[in-house]
């Protein structure tokens, strides 16, 4: 169940990342939300490492990659 939840929440960021890459349009994405989410994901990743939970570590590592792409594009295409 945890692995399914991790996959669903992680890959929910994929469509937004792909759209931002293709369109180079990030105006409608809230910068504070991206920053808060990025720090939240880093916190979850740290927690997963501390408790040695593979689903938490894997899901948040992938999510961090997707959110970092969105963050970079948000900064680049202001």
C-alpha positions in Angstrom: 0.0 0.0 0.0 2.8 2.4 0.9 4.6 1.7 -2.4 1.4 2.3 -4.4 0.8 5.6 -2.5 4.5 6.6 -3.1 4.2 5.9 -6.9 1.0 7.8 -7.3 2.1 10.9 -5.4 5.6 10.9 -7.0 4.5 10.5 -10.6 1.8 13.2 -10.1 4.6 15.7 -10.7 5.6 14.2 -14.0 2.9 15.7 -16.2 3.7 19.2 -14.9 7.4 18.7 -15.4 6.8 17.5 -19.0 4.4 20.4 -19.7 6.9 23.0 -18.4 9.8 21.5 -20.4 7.7 21.4 -23.6 6.0 24.8 -23.3 8.7 26.7 -21.4 5.7 28.3 -19.6 5.8 28.4 -15.8 3.9 31.6 -15.1 0.9 29.8 -13.5 3.1 27.8 -11.2 3.4 29.4 -7.7 7.1 30.0 -6.8 6.5 29.8 -3.0 4.6 26.5 -3.5 7.5 25.0 -5.5 10.0 26.1 -2.8 7.9 24.8 0.1 7.3 21.5 -1.7 11.0 21.1 -2.5 12.0 21.6 1.1 9.1 19.3 2.2 10.4 16.6 -0.1 13.9 17.0 1.2 12.6 16.7 4.7 10.7 13.5 3.8 13.8 12.1 2.1 15.9 12.8 5.2 13.2 11.1 7.4 13.2 8.1 5.0 17.0 7.8 5.3 16.8 8.1 9.1 14.3 5.3 9.4 15.8 3.3 6.4 12.5 3.2 4.5 13.0 2.3 0.8 9.6 3.5 -0.4 10.0 6.9 1.3 13.6 7.3 0.0 12.8 6.2 -3.5 9.5 8.2 -3.9 11.0 11.4 -2.5 14.2 11.1 -4.5 12.3 10.9 -7.7 9.9 13.7 -6.6 12.9 15.9 -5.8 14.2 15.4 -9.3 10.8 16.4 -10.9 10.4 19.4 -8.6 13.9 20.6 -9.2 13.2 20.6 -12.9 10.1 22.7 -12.4 12.1 25.0 -10.0 14.9 25.5 -12.5 12.4 26.2 -15.3 10.4 28.5 -13.1 13.6 30.6 -12.4 14.8 30.4 -16.0 11.5 31.4 -17.7 10.3 34.0 -15.2 
